[in-house]
Amino acid sequence: MPNVRSQSDPRIRLLWVLSAATFLIFFQAFMVAPLIPHLASFFNVSVGTIGLIVPAYLLPYGATTLVYGPLSDRLGRRTIILASFAGFILFTGFTALADSAAALFWLRLITGLVASGVVPIALALVGDHFDYKERGRALGWLFGAMAGGMAFGSTLGAVLEPFLTWQGLFLGVAVLSILVFITLIPFQTMLDQRVTVNVPSTLRQVGMGLLMLLKSKRGARTYTYVLFNGIFHSGVFTWLGYYFAKRYGLGDVGVGLALLGYGIPGFLFGPVIGRLADRMGRSHFIPIGFVIAGLSTAKK
């Protein structure tokens, strides 16, 4: 198996493209948060009302990730990831045309439903193409792209809106995503090269497999970590900017820079932490991360 650090390795080039797609998906998901006060004013609704566009995207996104994985086992990785990414591009572009808070809500919901096949299949492709001892750094690229998308989306959503408008932000993400989609096409063969798996034939078998996984201590512990991580990330990037604006009087740029300070380390150090996990083992890093995150919330 070629070394993960070889830039001529087609697996690495595919990983870079998948990381770019992951970055853009998380960028558009979290660029919405700092726009909430502006969108409330634009559509003449309350902040609480327009804030519903955040769970309208994230809840369907999270729920349908459970569907796309088994579908990719049956229909192929290529079919799911290309269709999901194309749907993301289409409805991200349509979001710029929303003329009411209700329309924006439903477009965000549909975008969450169609977009959630990209990142889970990208993670599955890492498992398909990288040995276990190589996966940490490969996964670090993807999770670094997630953290970077959150950070830069939250920052640039606030900073660029006065220049591009919120409609221009959605259109810009759609255009950039089209370019990434084009670069993904040459890798179609690799998208469907995967290890042999026993594919569940029914939804009941899929559910039973998930239940068995959750019954194991290690599986339950891992999924609990992931659940709380998702809750914390969503809460931080959705409402922290609004809190900073109200509590400390920060403007759009100040809010953006504050949120950027959270995401930049994850963006830069994701591959490094992944490589350390390959060398030292995975079991130490997740608890350490939660301890550091908890301590960072302490007030003087």
C-alpha positions as CSV (number, residue, x, y, z in Angstrom):
1,M,0.0,0.0,0.0
2,P,1.5,3.4,-1.0
3,N,2.5,5.8,1.8
4,V,-0.3,8.3,2.7
5,R,2.2,11.1,2.3
6,S,2.9,10.5,-1.4
7,Q,1.5,13.4,-3.3
8,S,1.6,11.4,-6.5
9,D,-0.7,8.8,-4.9
10,P,-4.2,9.1,-6.6
11,R,-5.8,8.3,-3.2
12,I,-4.3,11.5,-1.8
13,R,-5.6,13.6,-4.7
14,L,-9.0,12.1,-4.2
15,L,-8.7,12.9,-0.5
16,W,-7.9,16.5,-1.3
17,V,-11.0,16.8,-3.5
18,L,-13.2,15.2,-0.9
19,S,-11.8,17.5,1.7
20,A,-12.6,20.5,-0.5
21,A,-16.2,19.3,-0.9
22,T,-16.4,18.7,2.9
23,F,-15.1,22.2,3.5
24,L,-17.7,23.9,1.3
25,I,-20.6,21.9,2.8
26,F,-19.7,22.9,6.3
27,F,-18.9,26.4,5.2
28,Q,-22.4,27.0,3.9
29,A,-23.9,25.2,6.9
30,F,-22.2,27.6,9.4
31,M,-22.1,30.8,7.5
32,V,-25.8,31.0,8.2
33,A,-25.3,31.5,12.0
34,P,-23.8,35.0,12.0
35,L,-26.4,36.1,9.4
36,I,-29.4,35.4,11.7
37,P,-29.8,39.0,13.0
38,H,-29.5,40.4,9.4
39,L,-31.9,37.8,8.0
40,A,-34.4,38.5,10.7
41,S,-34.4,42.1,9.7
42,F,-34.4,41.4,6.0
43,F,-37.5,39.1,6.2
44,N,-39.0,41.2,9.1
45,V,-39.4,38.3,11.5
46,S,-38.0,37.7,15.0
47,V,-34.5,36.3,15.6
48,G,-36.1,33.2,17.2
49,T,-38.2,32.6,14.1
50,I,-35.3,32.9,11.6
51,G,-33.1,30.9,13.9
52,L,-35.2,27.9,13.0
53,I,-33.4,27.7,9.6
54,V,-30.4,26.2,11.5
55,P,-32.1,23.1,12.9
56,A,-34.1,22.9,9.6
57,Y,-30.8,22.1,8.0
58,L,-28.9,20.3,10.7
59,L,-31.6,17.9,11.9
60,P,-32.4,16.4,8.4
61,Y,-28.7,16.4,7.6
62,G,-28.0,14.3,10.7
63,A,-30.9,11.9,10.3
64,T,-30.3,11.1,6.6
65,T,-26.6,10.3,7.1
66,L,-28.0,7.0,8.5
67,V,-29.6,6.3,5.2
68,Y,-26.9,7.2,2.7
69,G,-24.3,4.8,4.1
70,P,-26.4,1.7,3.5
71,L,-27.6,3.0,0.2
72,S,-24.0,3.5,-0.9
73,D,-23.3,-0.2,0.0
74,R,-26.1,-1.2,-2.4
75,L,-25.9,1.4,-5.1
76,G,-22.3,2.3,-5.1
77,R,-20.3,5.1,-3.5
78,R,-20.1,7.0,-6.8
79,T,-23.8,7.2,-7.3
80,I,-24.6,8.5,-3.8
81,I,-21.7,11.0,-3.5
82,L,-22.2,12.5,-6.9
83,A,-26.0,12.7,-6.6
84,S,-25.8,14.2,-3.1
85,F,-23.1,16.8,-4.0
86,A,-25.1,17.7,-7.1
87,G,-28.2,18.2,-5.0
88,F,-26.3,20.3,-2.5
89,I,-25.1,22.6,-5.3
90,L,-28.6,22.9,-6.8
91,F,-30.4,23.8,-3.6
92,T,-27.6,26.0,-2.3
93,G,-28.1,28.0,-5.4
94,F,-31.9,28.0,-5.1
95,T,-31.5,29.3,-1.5
96,A,-30.3,32.7,-2.9
97,L,-33.8,33.0,-4.5
98,A,-35.8,32.7,-1.3
99,D,-38.2,35.6,-0.9
100,S,-39.6,34.8,2.5
101,A,-38.5,33.3,5.8
102,A,-40.8,30.3,5.1
103,A,-39.2,29.7,1.7
104,L,-35.7,30.0,3.3
105,F,-36.7,27.4,6.0
106,W,-37.9,24.8,3.5
107,L,-34.9,25.3,1.2
108,R,-32.6,24.8,4.1
109,L,-34.5,21.7,5.1
110,I,-34.3,20.2,1.6
111,T,-30.6,21.1,1.3
112,G,-29.9,19.2,4.5
113,L,-31.7,16.2,3.2
114,V,-29.8,16.0,-0.1
115,A,-26.3,17.2,1.1
116,S,-25.8,14.7,3.9
117,G,-24.5,11.9,1.6
118,V,-21.2,13.5,0.8
119,V,-19.2,13.5,4.0
120,P,-20.3,10.0,5.3
121,I,-19.4,8.5,1.9
122,A,-16.1,10.4,2.0
123,L,-15.4,8.8,5.3
124,A,-16.3,5.4,3.9
125,L,-14.0,6.0,1.0
126,V,-11.1,6.5,3.5
127,G,-11.9,3.1,4.9
128,D,-12.0,1.7,1.4
129,H,-8.7,3.1,0.2
130,F,-6.5,3.4,3.3
131,D,-5.1,0.7,5.7
132,Y,-6.1,1.1,9.3
133,K,-2.6,2.3,10.2
134,E,-2.9,5.1,7.6
135,R,-6.5,6.3,8.3
136,G,-5.8,8.7,11.1
137,R,-4.0,11.3,9.0
138,A,-6.5,10.7,6.1
139,L,-9.4,11.3,8.5
140,G,-7.6,14.3,9.9
141,W,-7.8,15.9,6.5
142,L,-11.6,15.5,6.4
143,F,-12.2,16.5,9.9
144,G,-9.8,19.4,9.5
145,A,-11.9,20.5,6.5
146,M,-15.0,20.3,8.7
147,A,-13.5,22.5,11.4
148,G,-12.2,24.9,8.7
149,G,-15.5,25.1,7.0
150,M,-17.2,25.9,10.4
151,A,-14.6,28.5,11.3
152,F,-14.3,30.2,7.9
153,G,-18.1,30.0,7.3
154,S,-18.9,31.6,10.6
155,T,-16.3,34.3,10.0
156,L,-16.7,35.1,6.3
157,G,-20.5,34.8,6.5
158,A,-20.4,37.9,8.7
159,V,-17.5,39.7,7.1
160,L,-18.5,39.3,3.4
161,E,-22.3,39.8,3.7
162,P,-22.1,43.6,3.5
163,F,-20.1,43.3,0.2
164,L,-21.8,40.2,-1.4
165,T,-25.2,40.1,0.3
166,W,-26.5,36.9,1.8
167,Q,-27.8,35.8,-1.6
168,G,-24.3,36.3,-3.1
169,L,-22.8,34.1,-0.4
170,F,-25.0,31.2,-1.3
171,L,-24.4,31.7,-5.0
172,G,-20.7,31.9,-4.4
173,V,-20.7,28.6,-2.5
174,A,-22.7,27.0,-5.3
175,V,-20.2,28.2,-8.0
176,L,-17.2,27.0,-6.0
177,S,-18.9,23.7,-5.4
178,I,-19.5,23.2,-9.2
179,L,-15.7,23.6,-9.7
180,V,-15.0,20.9,-7.0
181,F,-17.7,18.7,-8.6
182,I,-15.9,18.9,-11.9
183,T,-12.6,17.9,-10.3
184,L,-14.3,14.9,-8.7
185,I,-15.5,13.4,-12.0
186,P,-12.1,12.0,-13.1
187,F,-12.1,9.9,-9.9
188,Q,-15.3,8.1,-10.7
189,T,-13.6,4.7,-11.0
190,M,-11.9,5.1,-7.6
191,L,-15.2,6.1,-6.0
192,D,-16.6,2.6,-6.6
193,Q,-13.4,0.7,-5.7
194,R,-14.0,-0.6,-2.2
195,V,-13.3,-3.5,0.1
196,T,-15.7,-6.5,0.0
197,V,-18.5,-6.0,2.5
198,N,-21.5,-8.0,3.6
199,V,-24.3,-5.7,2.5
200,P,-27.5,-5.8,4.6
201,S,-30.4,-6.6,2.4
202,T,-33.2,-4.9,4.4
203,L,-33.7,-1.9,6.5
204,R,-34.4,-4.2,9.4
205,Q,-30.9,-5.7,9.0
206,V,-29.4,-2.2,8.9
207,G,-31.2,-1.3,12.1
208,M,-30.2,-4.6,13.8
209,G,-26.6,-4.0,12.9
210,L,-26.7,-0.5,14.4
211,L,-28.3,-1.8,17.5
212,M,-25.6,-4.4,17.9
213,L,-23.0,-1.8,17.5
214,L,-24.6,0.4,20.2
215,K,-24.9,-2.6,22.6
216,S,-21.1,-2.9,22.7
217,K,-19.4,-0.7,25.3
218,R,-16.9,0.7,22.7
219,G,-19.6,1.4,20.1
220,A,-21.9,3.1,22.7
221,R,-19.0,5.2,24.0
222,T,-17.9,6.3,20.6
223,Y,-21.3,7.3,19.4
224,T,-21.9,9.1,22.7
225,Y,-18.7,11.1,22.0
226,V,-19.9,11.9,18.5
227,L,-23.4,12.9,19.7
228,F,-22.1,15.4,22.3
229,N,-19.4,16.7,19.9
230,G,-22.2,17.5,17.3
231,I,-24.4,19.2,19.9
232,F,-21.5,21.3,21.2
233,H,-20.3,22.3,17.7
234,S,-23.8,23.3,16.6
235,G,-24.5,25.3,19.7
236,V,-21.2,27.1,19.6
237,F,-21.3,28.2,16.0
238,T,-25.1,28.9,15.9
239,W,-25.5,31.2,18.9
240,L,-22.0,32.2,20.1
241,G,-21.8,35.0,17.6
242,Y,-25.2,36.4,18.6
243,Y,-24.1,36.1,22.3
244,F,-20.9,38.1,21.5
245,A,-22.9,40.8,19.7
246,K,-25.3,41.2,22.6
247,R,-23.0,40.7,25.5
248,Y,-19.8,42.5,24.3
249,G,-21.1,44.7,21.5
250,L,-19.0,43.1,18.8
251,G,-19.7,44.0,15.2
252,D,-19.8,41.5,12.3
253,V,-16.0,41.5,11.9
254,G,-15.4,41.1,15.6
255,V,-17.8,38.2,15.8
256,G,-16.2,36.6,12.8
257,L,-12.7,36.9,14.2
258,A,-13.8,35.4,17.5
259,L,-15.3,32.4,15.8
260,L,-12.3,32.1,13.5
261,G,-10.0,31.6,16.6
262,Y,-12.0,28.5,17.5
263,G,-11.9,26.8,14.1
264,I,-8.4,27.6,12.8
265,P,-6.6,25.1,15.1
266,G,-8.8,22.3,14.0
267,F,-8.3,23.2,10.4
268,L,-4.5,23.3,10.7
269,F,-3.9,20.5,13.1
270,G,-6.5,17.9,12.0
271,P,-4.0,16.0,9.8
272,V,-1.3,16.3,12.5
273,I,-3.5,14.9,15.2
274,G,-4.6,12.1,12.9
275,R,-1.0,11.1,12.3
276,L,-0.3,11.1,16.0
277,A,-3.4,8.9,16.5
278,D,-2.0,6.5,13.9
279,R,1.3,6.3,15.9
280,M,0.1,6.4,19.5
281,G,-3.4,4.9,19.3
282,R,-6.9,6.5,19.1
283,S,-8.1,5.9,22.7
284,H,-6.3,8.8,24.2
285,F,-7.2,11.7,22.0
286,I,-11.0,11.8,22.2
287,P,-11.2,12.1,26.0
288,I,-8.4,14.6,26.0
289,G,-10.3,16.7,23.5
290,F,-13.4,16.7,25.6
291,V,-11.5,17.7,28.7
292,I,-9.8,20.6,26.9
293,A,-13.2,21.7,25.4
294,G,-14.8,21.6,28.9
295,L,-12.0,23.6,30.5
296,S,-12.1,26.2,27.8
297,T,-15.6,27.2,28.9
298,A,-14.7,27.9,32.5
299,K,-15.0,31.6,33.5
300,K,-12.7,33.5,35.8
